[in-house]
């Protein structure tokens, strides 16, 4: 999977299965810096805030949360949530898939960082 697809799959899992976001936050493996798409990063930050506030996470409450906080433009006024739902890769429970996708994204980000550091050293 490509980076964008991994990000979308992780976020989709969070929206579809209410257990995924709290577990990924608790795992402390996925960081906002791992997201390459600004809308994805904004959605992840919002999901993390909702987990800290112990709010229910589903497509409607996430969209409402962003509107309530006046930042729905960061997720395309809900369009991102809708497009993610159109891409549901598997059916719940999704935590096992999500953890695998996070591991893949983490490896991809590390390889990009390693390549960047290598390129900087060789210049």
N, C-alpha and C positions, 0 to 999 in steps of 0.2 A: 504494500500500500504506500502511496505517496504521502508526504507530510500533511497536505491539506485534507486528504481523505481520512487520515488517522485522526486529525483534530475533529473533523466533522463526526466521525464514528463515536469518538469519546463523548462529545457533547450530546449527540443523539441518544446515546445510552443513558446519560444523566437525565434527559428529558422524559424518556420512556419508562425507565425503571427507577422509582423514587429512592431505592437503596444505594444506587451507584454513586451519586455526588457525595453524600455523607461519608461513604467508605473511601472514596478517592481522596477526600479532604483529610480524613483520619490517617490514611496511608502516608501523607506528606511527600508523595513522589512527584506529583504533577504540579508544576509551577506555571504562573502566568507567562513567564519568560519563554516557556517552551512553545507557545502559540505563535505562529508566523503571520496569521491573519488577525488584524486589529479587532474585527467583530468577534472572532472566536475568543480572543483574550478578554474582551469586555464581557462576553457571556460567561466565561469561566469565573471572572472576578465577581460577577453578580451571583452566580451559583454558590461560590464560597461564602459570600455575605449571607445568603439565604440559609446556608447550613449553619453558620455561626448564630444566626437569629432563630434557629430551629423552626424554620418555615417549611411547609410542604413544597416539594418541587415537582411540578408537572408543567406542561406547556402553557396552560392558562395562568397559573400563578407566577411563572417566570415572566411572562409578558406583562402581567399586571404589576409585578414588582418593579420592572424597569420603567413603566409609565408612572407609577407612584413616586419614584425617585427622580422623575424628569430626565431620564437618560435613555429613553426607548430608542432615540436616534442611533445610539451605539450598537443596537442590534437590528437596525433597519426597521424600526417601529413594528417589530414582531415578524417581519418577513423572514429573517434568519431562522427563527424557531420553526416556522412553517416549512421552509425548505429542508431543514434537518429532518423533520418528521416524514417527509417524502422519501427519505433515503434509508429508512430503517433496515439495517443489514441482517438482523436476526431478531428472534422474539425473546422476551424476558424469560428467565432472569439473565441480566446482562453483565453482572459484575465480573464474572470470569473473562468474558470477552473484553470488557473495558480495561481490566488490568493488563491483559495481553497487548491491547492497543497502546496503553500508556508506556509499557516497556518498549514497544517498537518505536514510539515517538521519542522516547528518551534516548534510545540508541542512535536514532537518526540525528537528533539535535547534537549529541556528543560527537558524532562523526563529522558533522558540519563544523562544529567548534574546533575539533582537532585539525581538520583540513585548513581552516582559516588561520589557526596558530602556526601550522606548518608553512603555509604560504607567506605569512608575515616574517617568519624566521629566515626563509630562503630569499627574501627580497633584498 
